[in-house]
Amino acid sequence: MNNKKALVIISVLGMIIFLGGLYSAEFTRINCRFALFIGEMKQYGIGIFPTLYDKPYTDYPSSHILMMYLASFCGYAINMLTATLPSALMAVFTLIMTYLLGARISKWLGAYAVLLCLLSFEFVSIARAPSLDLFVAAATILSFYLIYTADQDKGWKRLLLVPLCMVFGFAFRGPLGIVIPASVVFSYYLVNRKWKMCIICGFVSGLLAVSCMAGLLLLCVHQGGKELLEAFLTDQITSRFESGKPIWYFFTNGLASYSIAFPLGLLVIIVYFKKLIKKPAAEDNNQLYFLRSITAWILIVLFVMSIPGTKHLRYIVSVIPALALAGAWIFINFDKLPLFANIRKFFFAACRLFPLLALAGLIILVIVLKIIGLKTAFPVVLPAILFLLFAVSIVAFLKSLKAEQRDFTLVAIAVATMAVINILILEPIDQYRESSRQFIADVETVRQDKTQICFFKLGPDGDELKYLINIPLEKRFIGRYFFPAYKPPVTEPAPAGLKSAVFKALLRACPEDKKSYPPIMPRCVMSGCDEMLTMPDSSIYITRAKYYEKDFPAELKPLYEIIVSGKMGHQQCVAFRKKIDKTVEKITK
């Protein structure tokens, strides 16, 4: 099969796996926030950051939100499919570049690496949701491809595109988007002892980082003044280094979440470690040179991302293509190692049985769900699909195919089985568990058009987002928030994280006035519970059931009644309001 056909198959397969079944999916968890970003961009226009309620959300540049906004037909078709489309395209591009990189050594290496990416549950989960980090992954693998092929083909002109990749990463992910590609490029030249290119790379990357940051800081000052600049520095830089998850987090949690690629890739690095740390020599073959280079890519990203205290598994998605390429070494087994041969044998046997095991697991799952009363409906054809995949795996084993074709077919069937499990089993269960639609529909049935919705001990930027995203755009509102023993701040304190003298100097140089950004937006109002008595009697309050039972003031409870109970996300919630005088109600009728 030539490269053109392989790339078409990868593109079609990737789009099916990353977007299948998303059109009717509900926004849950952090995805609610992205959906609201799109809605507010439609209402208030485009700034350098997306907006949520009364202020810019400086954790994210608006570049990705703009892509989602355009994919949703300028905010008129906001759903999980349109919101996920931009990041899914980046995931497909990452798969294509993974194949092209591996194909420089062997087409089978590239093909197996793609399948290992698709067998990694966390990678597929990230690609099936709005994700900024996939833009960084695309920028990183393209940067590596350009410098590697420039070395191999003596095509130095393509190195001029590497800075553009870094700028692209910065545009979508801020400072992190330039740090990761720059680190990978620098580590490539470092491990291959190309000192001159190391110096050039360090200088150019540093210059780009300073220039991009300076441009972004100037935009912050222009659009939001000192207040916006302070929020950006806190959210994007200083807060990242606060205490958080341990330094080994990615090596423990990532090992399981990104399997199969992560453990297999690390195993290959360990097996070849002595050869990899030796000084590169003229007699080194292309395979060893390539493996050394992607090992540097893997270790530098894991090291750099382990330094900040804030860690999420999606932050290291840009290292998964490299781990998949390293893990695919086991299946090609260039050096005929007995260990790799045994792993191959076991892995292919597991792939052959995987559809049958999935079918058995489905039967057990249905029985368990029935016992616990979880009413999740699976497609009627699901058992037939799994049985068909198992039958295909048996036929592929019995048919007189070449050994390499048969083995690859078995792994491809495992990928198809994994996709079926994810799209038709795991996601419906998660959607049922995290669904808020029924509860919100019940509240909206009771709520009159002008009745105000308030939240008790929820938000801002919390569970109440699930409510807002499940009502039409024209009916969304800025909520009132009530908290027990709430005391309004006398002054707005400066963020504690800005202790750097450089940042303080930047803030002193900024104008004191705040520009109108975003324009004419009401602010969130937070109050103590005593002010609930001043609200209109028709106001409806949303909270978790346990908060209502334990934290709602006892002296106020006799005045209120629960009108709707249900589930918002995976939390049991209630809607309550002031009791209606029955006498007045009869007279009104």
Residue pairs with C-beta under 8 A, 6 or more apart in sequence:
1 107
3 100
3 103
3 107
6 99
6 103
6 107
6 110
6 111
7 96
7 99
7 100
10 92
10 95
10 96
10 99
10 114
11 92
11 96
13 118
14 88
14 91
14 92
14 95
14 118
14 127
15 88
15 92
16 419
17 118
17 124
17 127
17 128
17 415
17 419
17 423
18 84
18 88
18 91
18 92
18 124
18 127
18 128
19 81
19 84
19 85
19 88
19 128
20 419
20 423
21 423
21 424
21 427
22 79
22 80
22 81
22 84
22 128
23 79
23 80
23 81
24 79
25 79
25 80
25 81
25 427
25 431
26 80
26 431
26 434
26 435
26 436
26 437
26 470
27 34
27 35
27 80
27 83
27 466
27 469
27 470
28 430
28 431
28 434
28 435
28 436
28 466
28 569
29 434
29 569
31 80
31 83
31 129
31 130
32 465
32 466
32 468
32 469
33 52
33 57
33 461
33 465
34 65
34 68
34 83
34 130
35 78
35 83
35 469
36 52
36 465
36 468
36 469
37 50
37 51
37 52
37 57
37 60
37 62
37 65
37 68
38 65
38 68
38 69
38 72
38 75
38 78
38 83
39 75
39 78
39 473
39 476
40 50
40 51
40 52
40 518
41 50
41 51
41 62
41 65
41 66
41 69
41 75
42 69
42 74
42 75
42 76
42 473
43 473
44 51
44 518
44 519
44 521
45 518
45 519
46 62
46 66
46 69
47 56
47 62
47 223
47 517
47 518
48 56
48 61
48 62
48 216
48 219
48 220
48 223
49 56
49 57
49 58
49 60
49 61
49 62
49 228
49 232
50 56
50 57
50 60
50 62
50 65
51 57
51 518
51 521
52 461
53 460
53 461
53 478
53 521
53 523
53 524
54 478
54 518
54 521
54 522
54 523
54 524
55 231
55 518
56 224
56 228
56 231
56 517
56 518
58 228
58 231
58 232
58 234
58 235
58 236
59 235
59 236
60 132
60 174
61 171
61 172
61 173
61 174
61 216
63 171
63 172
64 86
64 87
64 130
64 132
64 135
64 172
67 86
68 82
68 83
68 85
68 86
68 130
69 75
71 82
71 83
71 85
71 86
72 78
72 79
72 82
72 83
73 82
75 473
78 473
80 129
83 130
84 127
84 128
84 129
84 130
86 130
87 126
87 127
87 129
87 130
87 131
87 132
87 134
87 135
88 127
88 128
90 134
90 135
90 137
90 138
91 123
91 126
91 127
91 134
91 137
93 138
94 117
94 134
94 137
94 138
94 141
94 321
95 114
95 117
95 118
97 138
97 141
97 142
97 145
97 321
98 110
98 113
98 114
98 117
98 141
98 321
98 324
98 325
99 110
99 111
99 113
99 114
100 110
100 145
101 110
101 113
101 141
101 144
101 145
101 148
101 321
101 325
102 109
102 110
102 111
102 112
102 113
102 114
102 325
102 328
103 109
103 110
104 110
104 148
104 149
104 152
104 286
104 290
105 286
105 287
105 290
106 332
108 328
108 331
108 332
108 404
108 408
109 325
109 328
109 329
109 331
109 332
110 325
110 328
111 408
112 327
112 328
112 331
112 332
112 408
112 411
113 321
113 324
113 325
113 327
113 328
114 324
115 408
115 411
115 412
115 414
115 415
116 260
116 261
116 264
116 323
116 324
116 327
116 328
117 123
117 261
117 320
117 321
117 324
118 124
118 415
118 418
118 419
119 259
119 260
119 261
119 411
119 414
119 415
119 418
120 257
120 258
120 259
120 260
120 261
120 262
120 320
120 324
121 257
121 258
121 259
121 418
121 422
122 254
122 257
122 258
122 313
122 314
122 317
123 258
123 261
123 317
123 320
124 418
124 419
124 422
125 422
126 133
126 134
126 314
126 317
127 134
128 422
128 427
131 314
131 317
132 172
132 173
133 173
133 314
133 315
133 317
133 318
134 317
135 168
135 169
135 172
135 173
135 177
136 169
136 172
136 173
136 176
136 177
136 180
136 181
136 317
136 318
137 317
137 318
137 320
137 321
138 168
139 165
139 166
139 168
139 169
139 172
139 177
139 180
139 181
140 165
140 169
140 180
140 181
140 184
140 297
140 301
140 318
141 318
141 321
142 165
143 162
143 165
143 166
143 181
143 184
143 185
144 184
144 185
144 188
144 293
144 294
144 297
144 322
146 158
146 159
146 161
146 162
146 165
147 159
147 162
147 185
147 188
147 189
148 188
148 290
148 293
149 155
149 158
150 156
150 157
150 158
150 159
152 286
162 181
162 185
163 204
163 208
165 181
166 177
166 178
166 181
166 182
166 205
166 208
167 178
167 208
167 212
168 177
169 176
169 177
169 178
169 180
169 181
170 177
170 178
170 208
170 209
170 212
171 177
174 216
174 236
175 209
175 213
175 236
175 237
176 315
178 205
178 208
178 209
178 212
179 209
179 304
180 301
180 304
180 305
180 318
182 201
182 205
182 208
182 209
183 300
183 301
183 304
184 296
184 297
184 300
184 301
184 318
185 201
185 205
186 198
186 201
186 202
186 205
186 300
187 296
187 297
187 299
187 300
188 293
188 296
188 297
189 195
189 197
189 198
189 201
190 198
190 296
191 280
191 292
191 293
191 295
191 296
192 280
192 289
192 292
192 293
193 279
193 280
216 232
217 229
217 232
217 506
220 228
220 229
220 232
221 228
221 229
221 510
221 511
222 515
223 515
223 517
224 231
224 514
224 515
224 517
225 510
225 511
225 512
225 513
225 514
225 515
226 507
226 510
226 511
226 512
226 514
227 514
228 514
228 515
228 517
229 506
229 507
229 510
230 494
230 495
230 498
230 507
231 495
233 498
233 503
233 506
233 507
234 495
234 497
234 498
237 503
238 495
238 497
238 498
238 499
238 500
238 503
239 310
239 497
240 308
240 309
240 310
241 307
241 308
241 309
241 310
242 309
242 310
242 497
243 309
244 308
244 309
244 310
244 311
245 309
245 310
245 311
247 306
247 307
248 306
249 306
249 311
250 302
250 305
250 306
250 311
250 313
250 316
251 302
253 313
254 262
254 313
254 316
255 262
255 263
255 266
257 313
258 313
258 316
258 320
258 323
260 327
261 320
261 323
261 324
261 327
262 320
262 323
262 327
263 327
264 323
264 326
264 327
264 328
264 330
264 343
265 298
265 322
265 323
265 324
265 325
265 326
265 327
266 323
266 326
267 327
267 330
267 343
268 291
268 326
268 327
268 329
268 330
269 276
269 295
269 298
269 299
269 326
271 337
271 339
271 340
272 288
272 291
272 295
275 288
276 288
276 291
276 292
276 295
280 289
280 292
287 334
291 326
291 329
294 322
294 325
294 326
295 322
295 326
297 319
297 322
298 319
298 322
298 323
298 326
301 316
301 318
301 319
301 322
302 316
302 319
305 311
305 315
305 316
329 340
330 340
330 343
330 344
330 347
331 344
331 347
331 407
331 411
333 340
333 341
333 344
344 407
347 411
348 407
348 410
348 411
350 414
351 393
351 410
351 411
351 413
351 414
352 393
352 394
352 397
352 410
353 390
353 393
354 393
354 413
354 414
354 417
354 418
355 386
355 387
355 389
355 390
355 393
355 413
355 417
356 386
356 390
358 386
358 417
358 420
358 421
359 383
359 386
359 387
359 390
362 378
362 382
362 383
362 386
362 425
363 383
365 425
366 378
369 375
369 376
369 429
374 429
374 432
374 433
375 432
376 428
376 429
376 432
377 428
378 424
378 425
378 428
379 424
382 420
382 424
382 425
385 420
385 424
386 417
386 420
389 413
389 416
389 417
389 420
392 413
393 409
393 410
393 413
396 406
396 409
396 410
396 413
397 406
397 410
399 406
401 409
433 570
434 569
434 570
435 567
435 569
436 466
436 467
436 470
436 567
436 568
436 569
437 470
438 566
438 567
439 564
439 566
439 567
439 568
439 573
439 575
440 466
440 467
440 470
440 471
440 568
441 470
442 564
442 566
442 575
443 453
443 467
443 540
443 542
443 563
443 564
443 575
444 471
446 540
446 563
446 564
446 575
447 453
447 540
448 538
451 536
451 538
451 539
451 540
452 477
452 480
452 535
452 536
452 538
452 539
452 540
453 467
453 477
453 479
453 539
453 540
453 541
453 542
454 479
454 480
454 481
454 482
454 532
454 535
454 539
454 540
454 541
454 542
455 464
455 479
455 480
455 481
455 482
455 541
455 542
455 543
456 481
456 482
456 483
456 529
456 541
456 542
456 543
456 547
456 548
456 552
457 482
457 483
457 484
457 543
457 544
457 547
457 551
458 464
458 481
458 542
458 543
458 544
458 547
459 465
459 479
459 481
459 524
460 479
460 481
460 524
460 526
463 544
463 568
463 569
463 571
463 573
464 479
464 481
464 542
466 568
466 569
467 542
467 568
468 476
468 477
478 521
478 522
478 523
478 524
478 525
479 524
480 525
480 526
480 527
480 535
480 539
481 524
481 525
481 526
481 527
482 526
482 527
482 528
482 529
482 531
482 532
482 541
483 526
483 527
483 528
483 529
484 528
484 529
484 551
484 552
484 553
485 528
486 526
486 527
486 528
486 529
487 528
488 526
488 527
498 504
498 507
529 552
529 553
529 556
532 539
532 541
532 556
533 556
533 559
537 577
537 578
537 580
538 577
539 577
539 578
540 563
540 575
540 576
540 577
541 560
541 575
541 576
541 577
542 568
542 573
542 574
542 575
543 552
543 573
543 574
543 576
544 571
544 572
544 573
544 574
545 565
545 571
545 572
545 573
545 574
546 572
548 562
548 574
548 576
552 560
559 578
559 579
560 576
560 577
560 578
560 579
561 576
561 577
561 578
561 579
562 574
562 575
562 576
563 575
563 576
563 577
564 574
564 575
565 572
565 573
565 574
565 575
566 572
566 573
566 574
567 573
